[in-house]
Amino acid sequence: MDDADFLIVGGGVYGTALAYEIVSTGSSVTLVEADRLATRASGGPGKRGVRANGRNSRELPLVHEALAQWPSLSELLGAETGFERLGGLMLVDSAPEQGEIGWARAEAHQRLQATFGLASRLLARDDLAALEPGVAPSAAGALFNPDEGIADQRSTALAYAAAAGKLGASIRESSPVLDINPGSRPAVRLRDGTTLRARRAVVLATNHGTNALLERSAMPVLPLWTMAPQVLMVQAKDDYQPRHLVGHLAKTLSVKPLSDGITMISGGMRGRWDPRTNTGRPVDASIGESLDVAASVFPALAGGALMTADAGSPETYTPDGLPYLDFLDADRRIFVATGWHGHGFAIAPAVARHAADWLTSGRRPDVLAPFRIRLR
């Protein structure tokens, strides 16, 4: 299909989820991916967190929807997403010298999440220790959400793509886009010389590649930057693993137990991104710092074997910490979904459903209004 109602550029979780949700409405879809599906932010090792904790309030309605969708998503798509409902902990350290500000923050987060119907509750030290026995004594308690968990980002993207294909979407891998023509019949020009046209809109689900594509198309770029999150895989002594998806209110840390006995450590430590080669690599100092932080929270992780360190899955950031989900032009021909900050994966099922409704009906859902593009 050289023409379709919607052309989607980018074959990660958002591109494939949007393809599935749009084609499910009866509209035709062509998706093009420069490489293989799920090779950038939706690729990489381990799993991603599916969490409510630590989020902007504007995302919480979407989190509430997504947490209800994830358990049945594999059945819906007909393929595994790797979702595991482990429960999620946001740890709080005792800090009397700060007036117990950690508890005050945790209580505020719990009250906020409760207003959006999330099942988060506060755990005192004894309850936390019973739930997560290996946690350090410095953890005074936690904000706990039993509905949180982890899922496989690559499997999820491939599941969405396969389900979209079964419904008639055209999926084209190894099809780099040279530029976009945002005319009355918006089109993308591929490196092989092919021109694909959209009867309604071109959707850019290109994350860190968005501004480069806009520049090549002589279109205004967005306030974005790219960071390479650093991910460590550790085999602890005596095969110890935490039991939950664990973050920390004050420390740069996210810990996930994987099924192969490996503990995944991430949460914001940075690798080094090279924009000239579009590659990322780990930084030794950050590796050491990340391992030290993890061991301070889970002492049994100290001295574990570092199996791998990866920084090859770039994420895109915006100044206010919220993604961009909006049309770029007044004619509503170019739609952008980018700037996910490393936490867009968890809300993808809900966002994709609402965005598909917007694209096909022409009406912006209220829940997506906070993510509009405001450049003036």
Wavefront OBJ file of the C-alpha trace (Angstrom):
o trace
v 0.000 0.000 0.000
v 1.584 3.255 -1.126
v -1.383 5.271 0.193
v -3.093 4.857 3.549
v -5.288 6.931 5.818
v -2.415 7.236 8.296
v 1.339 6.846 7.897
v 3.223 6.083 11.099
v 6.972 6.666 11.252
v 8.670 4.657 13.992
v 8.330 1.024 14.987
v 8.714 1.151 18.754
v 5.989 0.583 21.318
v 4.170 3.802 20.464
v 4.328 3.395 16.700
v 3.103 -0.180 16.808
v 0.459 0.478 19.479
v -0.906 3.391 17.463
v -0.922 1.237 14.325
v -2.969 -1.404 16.135
v -5.422 1.020 17.718
v -5.936 3.024 14.506
v -6.426 0.010 12.233
v -8.845 -1.383 14.825
v -11.141 1.564 14.045
v -11.305 0.598 10.371
v -8.798 3.167 9.070
v -5.894 2.016 6.913
v -2.359 2.273 8.271
v 1.173 1.985 6.929
v 4.007 1.902 9.470
v 7.624 2.437 8.419
v 10.654 1.713 10.599
v 14.220 2.652 9.679
v 15.693 -0.493 11.205
v 13.994 -3.485 12.754
v 10.988 -3.075 15.015
v 11.761 -2.256 18.664
v 15.451 -1.497 18.262
v 15.875 1.822 20.109
v 14.024 3.032 23.216
v 11.701 0.042 22.874
v 14.637 -2.344 22.662
v 17.556 -2.987 24.966
v 17.968 -5.530 27.756
v 15.683 -6.460 30.615
v 12.169 -5.183 31.169
v 10.506 -1.836 31.791
v 8.570 -0.754 34.826
v 4.783 -0.450 34.726
v 4.288 1.983 37.563
v 2.211 4.779 39.039
v 4.791 5.966 41.575
v 6.930 8.979 40.779
v 4.672 10.429 38.090
v 3.345 13.853 37.216
v -0.290 14.247 38.212
v -1.268 14.807 34.566
v -0.254 11.241 33.760
v -2.165 9.585 36.602
v -5.510 9.174 34.764
v -3.613 7.348 32.007
v -1.752 5.232 34.571
v -5.059 4.188 36.130
v -6.334 3.034 32.722
v -3.085 1.346 31.726
v -2.736 -0.635 34.964
v -6.161 -2.109 34.233
v -5.159 -2.944 30.629
v -1.780 -4.603 31.145
v -2.915 -7.915 32.723
v -5.095 -8.794 29.697
v -2.995 -7.149 26.974
v -1.272 -10.380 25.899
v -4.660 -12.053 25.419
v -5.972 -9.062 23.466
v -2.982 -8.960 21.109
v -2.560 -12.716 20.810
v 1.106 -12.619 21.844
v 3.115 -12.286 25.042
v 4.021 -8.892 26.494
v 5.933 -10.407 29.416
v 3.842 -8.495 31.941
v 4.302 -9.539 35.582
v 2.249 -7.922 38.333
v 4.920 -7.811 41.041
v 3.667 -4.830 42.987
v 5.681 -1.645 43.213
v 7.473 0.007 46.131
v 8.660 3.608 46.419
v 11.000 3.517 49.404
v 11.266 6.277 51.991
v 14.330 6.677 54.216
v 14.120 7.973 57.765
v 15.473 11.539 57.851
v 14.657 13.166 61.204
v 17.201 15.903 60.552
v 14.970 17.015 57.671
v 11.781 16.975 59.692
v 10.728 13.638 58.162
v 10.182 15.369 54.856
v 10.370 12.002 53.110
v 7.218 10.802 54.844
v 5.478 14.071 54.090
v 6.278 13.635 50.397
v 5.156 10.022 50.428
v 1.882 10.923 52.118
v 1.277 13.674 49.570
v 1.913 11.265 46.689
v -0.443 8.701 48.234
v -3.231 11.259 48.626
v -2.761 12.456 45.052
v -2.778 8.939 43.612
v -5.870 8.028 45.618
v -7.818 10.865 43.987
v -7.247 9.118 40.628
v -8.413 5.732 41.908
v -4.964 4.187 42.297
v -4.531 1.513 44.956
v -1.394 2.964 46.539
v -0.987 2.781 50.312
v 1.690 3.623 52.852
v 3.654 0.868 54.571
v 5.396 1.312 57.907
v 8.807 -0.264 58.480
v 7.559 -3.603 59.846
v 5.100 -4.100 56.979
v 7.786 -3.165 54.440
v 10.276 -5.615 55.942
v 7.707 -8.421 55.764
v 6.959 -7.643 52.130
v 10.576 -7.029 51.031
v 12.860 -8.766 53.574
v 16.166 -7.735 52.008
v 15.653 -3.991 52.253
v 18.175 -1.989 54.313
v 17.282 -0.813 57.842
v 17.523 2.801 56.646
v 14.241 2.339 54.742
v 11.605 3.595 57.146
v 8.691 2.558 54.943
v 7.317 2.798 51.439
v 4.501 3.796 49.179
v 3.150 0.491 47.827
v 0.980 -0.145 44.781
v -0.006 -3.809 44.327
v -1.014 -3.283 40.682
v 2.433 -2.258 39.421
v 4.836 -4.585 37.693
v 7.190 -5.062 34.765
v 6.807 -5.989 31.097
v 9.042 -6.746 28.136
v 9.303 -3.673 25.913
v 10.432 -5.496 22.775
v 7.864 -8.283 23.087
v 5.120 -5.700 23.621
v 6.058 -3.742 20.498
v 6.230 -6.919 18.418
v 2.882 -8.091 19.800
v 1.230 -4.808 18.833
v 2.818 -4.961 15.356
v 1.690 -8.532 14.743
v -1.852 -7.750 15.894
v -1.942 -4.651 13.668
v -0.714 -6.698 10.714
v -3.471 -9.262 11.207
v -6.002 -6.438 10.968
v -4.528 -5.204 7.688
v -1.844 -2.678 8.647
v 1.202 -2.602 6.378
v 4.445 -2.861 8.390
v 7.648 -1.930 6.537
v 10.964 -2.494 8.288
v 14.384 -1.346 7.003
v 12.693 1.695 5.461
v 14.485 4.881 6.580
v 12.571 8.121 5.994
v 14.485 10.918 4.286
v 11.943 13.673 4.842
v 8.286 14.618 5.174
v 6.172 16.764 2.882
v 3.370 18.255 4.989
v 1.177 19.317 2.056
v -2.529 18.753 1.544
v -1.694 15.085 0.974
v 1.149 14.632 3.470
v 3.834 12.235 2.330
v 7.095 10.669 3.448
v 10.002 9.989 1.125
v 11.992 6.851 1.834
v 15.694 6.369 1.221
v 14.960 3.829 -1.515
v 13.074 6.499 -3.502
v 9.575 5.372 -2.585
v 7.037 8.053 -1.676
v 4.211 7.076 0.652
v 1.163 9.319 1.037
v -1.347 9.721 3.815
v -4.945 10.564 3.136
v -5.317 11.988 6.638
v -2.085 12.412 8.639
v 1.522 11.391 9.162
v 2.275 10.308 12.741
v 5.835 10.724 14.033
v 6.470 8.149 16.765
v 10.208 8.548 16.354
v 11.233 9.620 19.867
v 14.937 10.634 19.772
v 14.912 10.791 15.956
v 12.102 13.352 15.820
v 14.104 16.577 15.561
v 16.545 15.177 13.010
v 13.608 14.221 10.782
v 11.930 17.605 11.259
v 15.188 19.370 10.349
v 15.576 17.314 7.170
v 12.010 18.284 6.303
v 12.639 22.037 6.857
v 10.114 22.040 9.703
v 10.484 23.672 13.141
v 12.177 21.463 15.712
v 10.871 20.822 19.224
v 12.514 21.560 22.607
v 13.934 18.058 23.104
v 17.169 16.417 24.085
v 18.434 12.844 24.141
v 19.888 10.947 27.076
v 21.234 7.392 27.221
v 19.875 5.693 30.362
v 22.326 3.222 31.845
v 21.075 -0.280 32.637
v 23.022 -2.804 34.722
v 22.412 -6.537 35.061
v 23.711 -7.989 38.322
v 23.901 -11.551 39.591
v 23.868 -11.267 43.371
v 25.620 -13.622 45.738
v 23.474 -16.556 46.848
v 21.091 -15.688 43.969
v 19.381 -12.982 46.033
v 16.754 -10.859 44.261
v 14.348 -8.184 45.449
v 10.746 -9.286 45.100
v 9.150 -6.154 43.667
v 9.556 -3.303 41.245
v 11.400 -0.907 43.562
v 12.160 2.787 43.319
v 13.292 5.305 45.897
v 11.823 8.676 46.778
v 15.234 10.326 47.226
v 17.776 8.119 45.428
v 18.449 7.512 41.742
v 17.347 3.914 41.623
v 14.987 1.472 39.974
v 15.343 -2.245 40.685
v 13.579 -5.065 38.872
v 13.878 -8.819 39.472
v 14.101 -10.712 36.164
v 13.063 -14.309 35.671
v 16.604 -15.550 34.961
v 17.829 -14.664 38.464
v 19.307 -11.343 37.335
v 18.530 -8.085 39.110
v 18.163 -5.137 36.758
v 19.409 -1.810 38.133
v 18.520 1.480 36.440
v 16.500 4.555 37.369
v 18.255 7.508 35.824
v 22.019 6.957 35.873
v 23.372 8.123 32.544
v 25.617 6.673 29.925
v 27.284 8.794 27.266
v 25.306 9.511 24.095
v 27.168 10.347 20.871
v 24.816 12.276 18.529
v 27.225 11.890 15.609
v 26.988 8.112 15.620
v 23.609 7.779 17.365
v 25.081 5.363 19.870
v 25.371 5.263 23.644
v 27.906 3.610 25.884
v 28.169 3.051 29.653
v 30.250 5.303 31.894
v 32.421 3.569 34.494
v 31.863 6.207 37.186
v 28.091 5.942 36.759
v 28.284 2.165 36.920
v 30.060 2.343 40.261
v 27.668 4.947 41.630
v 24.632 2.944 40.554
v 25.949 -0.248 42.151
v 26.712 1.644 45.379
v 23.200 3.129 45.523
v 21.623 -0.278 44.905
v 23.754 -1.892 47.624
v 22.827 0.856 50.092
v 19.178 -0.066 49.628
v 19.612 -3.833 49.217
v 22.814 -4.894 51.037
v 22.668 -8.385 49.517
v 23.405 -6.850 46.107
v 26.827 -5.647 47.315
v 29.663 -7.522 45.657
v 27.401 -9.142 43.079
v 28.704 -9.971 39.618
v 28.078 -7.298 36.990
v 26.901 -9.313 33.997
v 26.280 -6.488 31.521
v 26.111 -2.696 31.346
v 24.130 -1.099 28.542
v 23.395 2.460 27.423
v 22.233 1.815 23.879
v 18.517 2.630 24.200
v 18.168 6.432 23.978
v 15.344 8.350 25.616
v 14.058 11.799 24.738
v 13.326 14.499 27.298
v 11.346 17.757 27.376
v 11.892 20.809 29.591
v 8.730 20.349 31.692
v 8.993 16.574 32.019
v 5.832 15.870 30.005
v 5.697 14.263 26.551
v 4.505 15.965 23.376
v 1.334 14.493 21.906
v -0.144 16.909 19.405
v -0.406 18.108 15.815
v 2.488 20.240 14.636
v 0.519 22.156 12.030
v -2.747 24.061 11.836
v -3.977 21.764 9.065
v -3.608 18.749 11.384
v -1.511 16.766 8.934
v 1.569 16.037 11.068
v 1.056 14.457 14.486
v 3.890 13.984 16.986
v 4.186 11.512 19.863
v 7.575 11.963 21.505
v 9.475 12.999 24.641
v 8.587 9.995 26.784
v 11.360 10.442 29.408
v 11.844 6.727 29.927
v 8.434 6.286 31.552
v 6.123 6.382 28.541
v 6.147 2.614 28.135
v 3.847 1.929 31.088
v 1.082 4.226 29.841
v 1.380 3.260 26.162
v -1.766 1.082 26.038
v -3.937 3.914 27.366
v -2.227 6.710 25.419
v -2.406 4.815 22.130
v -6.118 4.144 22.528
v -6.911 7.801 23.225
v -4.576 9.095 20.517
v -6.129 6.760 17.943
v -9.561 8.046 18.908
v -8.324 11.612 18.456
v -6.726 10.925 15.086
v -9.738 9.126 13.660
v -12.516 11.251 15.169
v -10.821 14.651 15.074
v -11.657 15.317 18.734
v -8.887 15.624 21.306
v -9.683 13.587 24.448
v -9.488 15.723 27.583
v -6.992 13.292 29.122
v -4.444 14.163 26.410
v -4.871 17.941 26.615
v -1.918 18.417 29.047
v 0.493 17.110 26.398
v -0.212 19.691 23.723
v 2.694 21.523 22.113
v 2.977 25.142 23.239
v 5.843 26.918 21.517
v 4.447 30.451 21.777
l 1 2 3 4 5 6 7 8 9 10 11 12 13 14 15 16 17 18 19 20 21 22 23 24 25 26 27 28 29 30 31 32 33 34 35 36 37 38 39 40 41 42 43 44 45 46 47 48 49 50 51 52 53 54 55 56 57 58 59 60 61 62 63 64 65 66 67 68 69 70 71 72 73 74 75 76 77 78 79 80 81 82 83 84 85 86 87 88 89 90 91 92 93 94 95 96 97 98 99 100 101 102 103 104 105 106 107 108 109 110 111 112 113 114 115 116 117 118 119 120 121 122 123 124 125 126 127 128 129 130 131 132 133 134 135 136 137 138 139 140 141 142 143 144 145 146 147 148 149 150 151 152 153 154 155 156 157 158 159 160 161 162 163 164 165 166 167 168 169 170 171 172 173 174 175 176 177 178 179 180 181 182 183 184 185 186 187 188 189 190 191 192 193 194 195 196 197 198 199 200 201 202 203 204 205 206 207 208 209 210 211 212 213 214 215 216 217 218 219 220 221 222 223 224 225 226 227 228 229 230 231 232 233 234 235 236 237 238 239 240 241 242 243 244 245 246 247 248 249 250 251 252 253 254 255 256 257 258 259 260 261 262 263 264 265 266 267 268 269 270 271 272 273 274 275 276 277 278 279 280 281 282 283 284 285 286 287 288 289 290 291 292 293 294 295 296 297 298 299 300 301 302 303 304 305 306 307 308 309 310 311 312 313 314 315 316 317 318 319 320 321 322 323 324 325 326 327 328 329 330 331 332 333 334 335 336 337 338 339 340 341 342 343 344 345 346 347 348 349 350 351 352 353 354 355 356 357 358 359 360 361 362 363 364 365 366 367 368 369 370 371 372 373 374 375 376
